[in-house]
Amino acid sequence: EKRAVTQIGKDGYPDSIYINAAKIFQGLRTERSSGKILLRYGDTSESPAVAFKDEQSRRVSYELAFKTLKYQDLLEEMLVDSKVYPCYSIPDELTSLLVVMLCDLQDRKFQNRKIFAEEELVAEVQEIGDYLYSYETKLAAALARCRIKHDALSIEYFVPEAISKQEQRTSALPICFWINTFKISLEDVIRDLEMKGFTKVESVSDFDHYTYAVDQHCQDVLVFPSSLKEELLNLDLFADCKLLLQ
């Protein structure tokens, strides 16, 4: 039976993803120094427990949390500038959820997200989603003012320099997938990839887009160009957990 895959795209995420991403962000977020915008994030003395439905949900939750962390300064400035924050009906413990959902809303160009089939709705996510949508025009205007204020051609301007350099290094590295030999053999994976137009090469130095190589030291690991990451994650091989992202 094929395993369900959490949707990745511009339609938003199931409520559980926002909840988990907010918990992760709560533990990772940076403290504002004196004189900077300060949002109240509630008690952070204990790390909240995070429960994931599957490996795909875990990956997506972390990606959303880290994206929020990248743009934390911008998101906080948008919330304050638009007068969306403070909101006294939203407790401090949900501020992380507010920031995470704003990050996704901005990423979707302030378009409504869809409700996923068989999704278990979470009251707090629905409440904050409705609250943000009611201010979407003001939030979009706040984003425009932030960009004008900082003379920023895109929101990438707001990514801290250290993170930007790290991303540039990471994007140049090939990505690796383990073959789940409990479900599929190397030969069957190669056959499936070739049917989808991939070509096997001897090493990473021979990469040319739709190519891959078998790790020289570990025969159940395949290596791909980093530019193919999103396409690979949408393959049935990944959805069925026959390939596992390293």
N, C-alpha and C positions, 0 to 999 in steps of 0.2 A: 504494500500500500504506500502510495506516494505521500510524503510528509508535506503538510501545509507550510508555505513560506510566507513570512511577514513581508508585506508589500514595501518596496523601496521606491520612492518616486516623489512626485510633487502633489500627491493627494493626501499627505499626512500619514499618521500612524494610528494603530489601535491604542486605546486608552492606557493599557498596561505599559506600553513603550514609554509614554510620557511620564508615568509614575516612576518607572525604573530609572529613566534618564535623569529625572529630577533628584532622585536619591543619590545617584552617582555624582552628579554635578554638585550637590550639597557638600559632599565630602572632598571635592577637588577644587572648588572655587577659591579664588584668591581674595584675601582681605584687602579692603581699600585702605590706603594710608590717609592720614589726617588731611583734610582739605579737599578730598575727592568725593564724588558722589557715593553715598552710603545707603544701601538698602538693608533692611532688617531681615535676616534669614532665619531667625529663630534659634533654638538650642541645637548646637552641633557637637555636643560633648560625646555623643554616642553615634557610631556609624549605623545608619538604618539598614535593616536586612533587605536584600534584593533577591527576588525569586524570578527566574526566567522560564518561559514556557519551553524554549528550545534554544539551540545554539544560534540560530538566525536572530531570534529576539534579543539574545545577549549582545550579539555584535551590533545590531541596529541601535540598541539602547546606549551602548558605549559611544557609538559614532555621534549620536545626537547630543550626548552629554559633553563630549569633547568639542563639538562644534559650538555649543553654547559657551563653553569655557574660552574658546578662541575669541568670541565676540562679546565677552562679558561687559567690557567697558562701554561699547556701543549700545548694547541692549539696555543697560542700566540708564544711560543718558537718554535714550528714547523714552523709557518709562517715566522718568522724572520730567523731561521737557514737554511731553504730551499731557502731563497731569494725570496719567493713568495710575501712577504711584505717587503718594500712598493711597491705598484703597482700604478703608477700615473694615470692610466686610470680608476681606481676605486676610486670614491670620498669618503671622510671620512665618509659621512653619510651612506655608504653601508658597512663599516667595520664590523658592527654587523652581517650583512647578510653573509659576507665572513666567519666569525668565526663559525656561526651556521651551514653553509653548510659544512665546513671542519669537524666539529664535526660529522655530519651525514656520511660524506664520509669515515672518519676513522672508524666509527662504522660498515660500510658496507665493510670493508677491501679493500677500494679504488676501488670497483666495480661500474660500471655505474648504475645509477638509471633508472627505467622505466618511461615512460610517461603514466599517468593515463588517462583512457577513459573519454572523455568529460571534460578534465581539461582545465581551462583557463590559458594559459601560460603567465608568467610575464617576460618581457624583461630583467629586472635586474637579476632575478634568472637564466635565461638561460645564460646570459653573465658570471656571476660568476661561474656557474657550468662548463661551457666550459673552463674557465680560470683555475679552480682547476684541472680539468681532464688533462689539458695540462702539469701540473706539478706533476701528481700523483706519478711518480717514485721518484722525489726529496722529496716529502712530506713523502712518506713511508720511505725513507732513513733517513729523519730528525727525524721521530718518533723512528726509531731504534737507532739513535745516542742519543736521549734523554733518552731512556730506559737504554742504556749502561752507559751513564754519571751518571745517578742516581741509577744504579744497581737495576732497577725495573723489577721484573718478569712479571708484567702486568701494564696496565695503571691505575689500582685501586690505585697504589702507589701515584699517583698525586692528588688524592682526598684529600682536606683539612681534617685534623683530626676531626674538629668539625662536618663537614658534614657527614663523615664516621660514627661517633658515632650516629648521628641523624638517619641515614639510618638503622643502626642496630636495633635501638629501634623501628623505624617505621615498619620494616619488621616482627617484632614479634607480631605486633598488628593485630587482625582480621579486615576484611574489611566489610563494611555495604552497603547494597543496599536497596533503597526505592522501594516499589511496587507502580507503577503508577496505582492507583485504577480507574482512568478514562479509562484505557485501558484493565485491567485484574484484576481478583480477586486473593486473597491469595490462594484459593483452586486450581485455574488453574495454578498458578505459581508452587505450590508444585507438581501437577500432571506432569507438563512439566519437572521439575528438576528430579523427580523420573524416568521418562522415559529415562533421560540421565545418570542415574546411581548414582544420589546423594541420600544420606540417611539423614533423619532428626534426629537430636539428641536434647537432652534437654537443653544443655548449651555448651558454648565454651570449657569448661573443657573436654568435650567428643569428641572434634574434632579428626578426623582421616582421613585426606585427603579429599575424596569426600563426605563431610558431611556439614551440615549447621544447623543453629538454628534460631528460630523466637525470635526476641528481646522480653525480658520479660516485658518491659514497653511500647512497641510500636508495635502493631501487624502487621503493614504494613512495618516493617523493617526486613530484613533477614541478618544474620551474617554468614560469611564464613571464612575459613582459608586464610591467606594472600597469601599462596603459589598458590592459585587457581586464582589469580587476572587476569592474561592474558587469561586464558581459559574462565573465566566468561565474560570477555569483548568481546569475540568472539561468544558468544551465541546469537541466534536470539532474545531472551528476551531483551538483551541489545541493539541490533541493532534496534529493533522495539520500543525502549524507554518504554518498559514495566517494566524493572528494571533500576533504576537510581543509579549510583555510588554516595555514600555519600562522 
